[in-house]
Amino acid sequence: MLLRSAAWMAVIIMIIVACSASQKEVPASDILSQVREGQPIYYDGVSVAGDLNLSSLENTVVKESFILVNSTVSQAELGGVSFTKEVILWGTTFGNASFAGATFLGKADLSNTSFNQASFAGTSFRQPVTFDGATFAGSTDFQDAQFDKDASLNQVKFSGGANFNYSSFGYYSYFSGACFAGRALFSDVAFKGACDFTNANFTGEANFFQADFQNAVGFDGTVFGGPAQFGQTGFSGLSSFGEAIFAKEANFNLARFSEAAYLSGAEFRGLALFGLTKFQDIASFQQAQFDGDLNFKGGSISTILLDKAKFGKNSRIILNDTDFSRFKAHWNEIEEHVVWDPGAYLALVNNYHGLGWSADEDDCYYQYRRLNQGKKLWGWSKAIDLLAWLSCGYGVRPGYAVAWSLLTILAFALLFWRGDGIRRSARPLKEPAEVDSVPERVTRRNALVFSPMVWLSQGPRDFLPLGKNRYYVILEGILGWLLLALFLVTLGRVMIR
């Protein structure tokens, strides 16, 4: 960092030297004299020689306009100065400049300015201020700054750290396309008007801890190259992070979204933390991408749209103790990622029931019962669960009962055929009883006809079981009734919904 600052300082000095060769040189004392005499300042394309120290004046009030454009100033001390009229520093290059505690009562235009080291700590801008296209080579301090009107910092480049902690933006604030190469600190900042960070680039840490966005805010297309900290941040208006990229951890723990939160298409390459976060309106994560965990533990969500989102192989969705009214994501899109928690799974089952997504409800309930069964120790409860799983898929898989029915019919048909356990009368039994019947060995076809009829408890009268096969007939009839009843109940439950 020191080498980078030194390099930038060398570049700034070279620019100042090069410009000085072609620019008219104006002693800083001349400007001070004009300010002291209450004259307006207007210079274009000059090089200010010496230290421009307005703080040294007895009366630190600049009563007339202060215009210094396309010029170079190696050292400027303007801290605590009150500028009554407009201040225009467009295109001016500063070595080191301090505006700490200054007050701008008129419009301030610092577009395309260049600073090596700059301090605006505690500075008050009472009218609109523009920093569009400005470049800050070293660390920049805007801590406790006050922006009463529009503040425009579009396309600003902060090569060092940028500290806006505890500052206040009373109206619109624009950071579209801004680049933050170092740490960007916006902790405890009040954004009272709409805020625009679209397509901004945060190479280092972006810290918005306990920031207060009281109006709409846009981070669409913003790249967070380092950790993004939005813990305990308040979003009172519409908030949009569409297509944003979070390369590291995105921390929204304990944040509050009073209106809709749009994060569709966002890319989370690290952890996505929304623990204890409150979404009081729709939270849209449609088509978002999660390479790490998505953690909503203990959160409160009105409606979340998570359909068509993509998850990494090892990504987890944590819904433990999460309270949500609507969770819109088909079960087959998230089933491999939802962390086991009985309350979370049952909440999802009820959610799908409320949405009328019957197939998702059944699949989620089935998975819940399977996982719950796996957690149980061996005993009657586990045995009953296994029976419920194998027989009817916990009441949501009627096909299981059909499969067991067919298997039962075929098994008993094989038993009757291989054991030669039934006989067919030569004549129907409905003829006079005194007519003798001629025994006949059973065939596979006979067995395949006899078994399903027994399963339906309606064995054909011209087939007679022999010996112990009479007990097999009773057993198959009982199983038939049980499986048929199980199938009808399960099918009815699924169809009625």
N, C-alpha and C positions, 0 to 999 in steps of 0.2 A: 504494500500500500504506500509506504514511504517512497519507494522507487518510482511508483506510478505518479505520485504527487510531484516528486522532483522533476519527472519527465514533463509533466504538464506545465510546471512552473517554467521550465526551460523553453517550452513551446510558446507560452504566453509572452515571455521576455523577448523571444526572437520575433514574435509578431509585433510587439510594441516597438522593438528596435527598427524592424523593417518599415513599419508604418511611420515611425518618427522621421525616417529619412525622407519620406515624401510628404509628410503632414507638417503643417505649420505648427510651431511650438508656442504654447501659451503657458506662461508661468501660473502656477496655482494661486499665487498671491494676487494676481489680477482678478481672478474669479472671486476670491474672498473679498476683495475690495468692492467689487460690484454688488455682491450680496449684502455687504455691510451698508452700502449706500442705498439699498432698496431697488437696485436696477434689475431688470429681467436678464436672465442668462440664456444666450443662444450661441452655440458653437457647432460647426459642422466640419468634420474631417480634420480635427486638430489633435495634437498630442499635448497633454497636460503635463508640464514639468514640475516635479516636486510633489509634496504631500497635500492632497486636496482635503483639508481638515476643517469642515464646517462646524464641527463640535467645539472648536477652539473659540468661536465667536461668543461675545458676551450675550448677544440676543440670538438664540438658535432658531429663529423663525425666518424662513425664506418667504418673503411676501409676494414675490413675482414668480412668473413661470421659470422653470429650470430645464433648459433644453440643451442636451449634449449628445449629439448623434454622430455615428460613424467615427468616433474618436477613440483615443487610447488614454487610459489613466492607470498608472502603475500602483498608486496607493490612494485609497479614498476612505475617509473617516466621516461618516454622515450620521452616526448614532445619536439618537435623541433630538434630531433636527425635525422641525415641523415645517412641512411644505404646504403653503396656503393654496397655491395655484398648481397647474398641471406640471408633471415631471415626465420628460421624455428622454430616455437614454437609449433609444433604438440603435442597434448595431454597434454599440460602444463596447470596447474591450477593457476589462478591469484586471489588474493583478490581484490585489487583495482589496476587499470592500466590506465595510461594515455599515449596515443600516439599522443596527440593533436599537430598538426603542424609538425609532423614527415614526413620524405621523405624516401620512399623505392625505391631505384634505381634498385635493383635487385628483383628477384622473392621472394614473401612472402607467406609462408604456415603457416596458423594458424588453420588448421583443428583440430577438436575435442578439441579445447581449451575451458577453462571455465573461466568466468569472473564474479565477483560480480558487481563492478561498472567499466565501461570502457568508455573511451573517445577517439574517432578518429577524432575529429573535426578538419577540415582543413588539414587532413592527405593526402599526395599525394602518390599514388601507380603508379609508372611509368611502372612496369612490371606486369604480371598476379599475382593476389592475390587469395588465397583460404581460406575461412572460413567454409568449409563444416563440418556440424556436431557440430559446435561451440555452446556453451551455454552462454547466457548473463542473469544473475540472476537479476540484477538491471537495472536501466535506462541506455541506450546506446546512445552515441552521435556521429553520422557520419556527422553532418552538415558541409557543404562546403568541404566535402572530394572529392578528385579527383582520379578517377579510369581510367587510360589511356588505359589499356589493359583489358583482360578478368577479370571479378570479379565473383567468384563463392561463393555463400552463400546458397547452397543447404542444406536442413534439419537443418538450423540454428534455434535455439529456443531463442526468445526474451521474457523473462518472465516479464520484465518491458517495459517502453516505448522505442521506437526506432525512433530516429530522423535523417532522411536523407535529410532534407530540404536543397535546394540549392546545393546539391552535383551533380557530373557529372560522367556519365559512358560512357567512350569513345569507348568501344567496347562491346562485349557480356557481359550480366549480367544475372546471374542465381540465382533465389530464389525458385526453385522448392521444394515443401514440407516444406518451411519455416513456422514457427509458431510465430505469433505476439500476445502475450497475452495482451499487453497494447496498447497504441496509436501507430500507425505506420504512421509516417509523411514523405511523399515523395513530398511535395509541391515544385513547381518550380525546379524539378529535370530534368536534361537533360539525356535521354537515347538515345545515338547516335547509338548504335548497337542493335541487336536483344535482346529482353528481355523475360525471362521465369519466370512466377509466377505460373505455373501449380501446382494444388493441394496444394497451400499455404493456410494457415488458419489465418484469421484476427479475433481475438476474440473481440477486441475493434474497435475503429474508424480507418478506412483506408483512409488517406487523400492524394490524388494525385492531388490536386488543382493546375492548371496551369502547370502540368508536361508536358514534351515534349517527346513523343515516336517517334523518327525519323526513326525507323525501325519496323519490325514485333514485336508484343508483344502477349504473350499468358497467359491468366488467366483461362484456361480450368480447370474445377473441383475445382476452388478456392472457399473457403467458407468465406464470409464476414459476420461475426457475428454481427458487429456493423455497423454504418452508413458508406457508401462507397461514398467518395467525389471525383468525376472526373470532376468537373466544370472547364470549360475553358481549358481542357486538349486537347493537339493535338496528334492525331494518324495519323502519316504520312504513315505508312506501314499497312500491314494486321494486324488486331486486332481480337483476338479470346477470347470470354468469354463462350465458349460452356460448358453446364452443370454446370456453376457457380451458387452459391447460395448467394442471397442477402437477409439476414434475416431482415434487417432494410431498411431504405431509400437508394435508389441508385440514386445519383445525377450526371447526365451527362449534366446539363444545359450549353449551350454555348460551348460544346465540338465540335471538328472538326475531322471527319473521312475522310481522303483523299482517302483511299482505302477501300476494303470490310471490313465490320464489321460483325463478326459471333457471334451471341448470341443465337443460336439455343439450345433449351433444358435448357436454363437458368431459374432459379426460383427466381422470385421477390416477396418476402413476404410482403414488404412494398411498398412505392411509387416508381414508376419508372419514373424519371424525365429526359426528353430529350428536354426541352424547348429551343428554338432557336439553337438547335443542327443541325450541317450540316453533312449529309451523302452524300458524293460526289460519292459514289459507292454503291454497294448492301449492304443493312442492313438486315441480316437474323435473324428473331425471330421465326423461325419455331419450333413448339412444345414447345415453352416457356410457362411458367406459371406465371400468374399475379394475386396475391391476392389483390393488391391495384390498384390505378389508373395508367394508362399508358399515360403520358402527352408528346405530341409532339408539344405543342402550339408554333407557330411562327417558327417552324423548317423548314429545307429544306432537302428533301429526294429524291435521285435519284430513287432508287427502294427498296421497303421494302417487305420482305417476312414474312407474319404473319399467313400463313395458318397452321391449326391444333394447333394453340396456345390455351391455356386454360385460362379462366378468372373467377375470383371469382364472387359470386352473385352480389356484390355491386361494382365491378370494373368498371371503366369508361375509355374510350378511348377518349382523348382530341385532336382534330385535328384543333382547331380554328386557323385560319391564317397560317396553315401549307401548304407548297408548296411541292407537290410530283408528280413525273412523273409516277411512277408505284406503285400501292398498291395492292399486291397480297394476298388477304384473302377473301374467299367467304362471301357474305353478311350474310348468316344464321349463320355464326360463330361469327360475331361481332355486329349484328344489335341491340342487347339488351344492348350494352355497349357504342356505339358511342354517345357522348354528342351532343345535338342539336346545330347546327350552320349552317345556310343556305349555306354559302360558302363551308363548309366542306362537306355537303351532296351533293351539286351539283358537287364538285370536284370528289367525289367518283362515282357519276353517269357517269361523263365524263371518269373517269378512267376505269370503267367497260365496257363502250362503246369501248374505245380504246383497251381493252384486248379481246373484242369479247365475253364477258360473258353476253349474253343478259338477261338471267334469273336474274342474280344478278343486272344488270342495272335496270330492271323493278321493282324488289323488293325494291331496294334502292330508286328509284324515287317515288314509291308508298308511302313508309314511309316518305319521304321528304314532299310530298303533304299533307299527313295526319297530320304531326306535324305542318306544316306551316298553315294549316287550323285551327288547334286548337288554334293557337296564334292570330287569327284574331277576331276582334269585329264583332258583328252581323251587317250585311249590305248586299248589293248586291254582293259584292265580296265573302263573306262567303257563301251566298246562291248558287252562281254559283259553288263554290268549292264543296259544298255538293251534288249538282246535278251531277257534274262531277264524284264525288266519287261513288255515288249510281248507276249511269247509266253504267259506263264503267271502274270503278276503275282508274280514271284519264288517261284513254287511254291505259292502260297496262293490263287490265283484261277483255278480250272479253267474258269470262264466265259470267260476270255481265250482259251484254246485253242479252245473251241467257236466263239467269234466269228471267230477267224482261219480255222478250218476251213470255216465257212460262206462266208466271204469268198473263200477259195481256190477252193471248188467253183463259186461263181457267176462268178468271174473267168475260170476256164478254160472254163466252159460258154459264156460270152460269146465267148471267143476261138475256140472251135471253131465256134460258130454264125456269127459275123461273118466268119471266115476260110474258111468252107465247108470245114473241115478234116477231116471224116469222111464216110464213105459208108456207106449201109445196103444190105446185100445183099437181093435179091428173095426169096431162099430161105435158110434157115439153113445155115451152113457144115457142119453135121453130115451133110448129104446127100452123096451121092457127089461126089467132087471134079471129075468130068468135066462136071457140070452147070454151064452158064454162069450167072454172076450178073449181074443187071441193076443198074447203078448208079442211085442215087437221091439227090437233093440233101437235105442235112440240114435239119431243122426245129428251132425253139427247144425243142420238147418232146424231140426226140431228144438235143439237146445237154445238157439238164437231166437226162436219164437217164444219158447216157454219162459226164458229168463225175464225179458221186458214185461211180459204179462204178469209175472209174479211181482216184479218191481212196482207195477201199478196196482198190486193186490187184486188182480183179476186173472188168476191162472186159468188156462184153458181146461175145460172139463174132460176133454178126451186125452189128457196127459195125467199120469199118476206118478207122484214121487215115491221112491222105494226106501225103506229103511231110514237111516240117519238123514237122508236127503230131505225128508219131511221137515226136519229142523232147519235145514238150510233155506227151505222155502219160507218158513216163518221169519228167519233172520233177514232174508232179502226183502220181504214185504215190509218189515219194520224200517229197514234202512231206506227203502223206497219212499215210504211216507215221510220220513224225516228229511231226506234230501229234497223231495218235491216241495214240502212245506218251506224249507229253507230257501229254495230257489224262488218260489212265488213271493215270499216275504221280501227277499232282497231285490227281486225284479220290481215288485210293486213300489218299494221305497225309492228306487232310482227313477222309475217312470213317473211317479206322482210328482216328484220335484220338477 
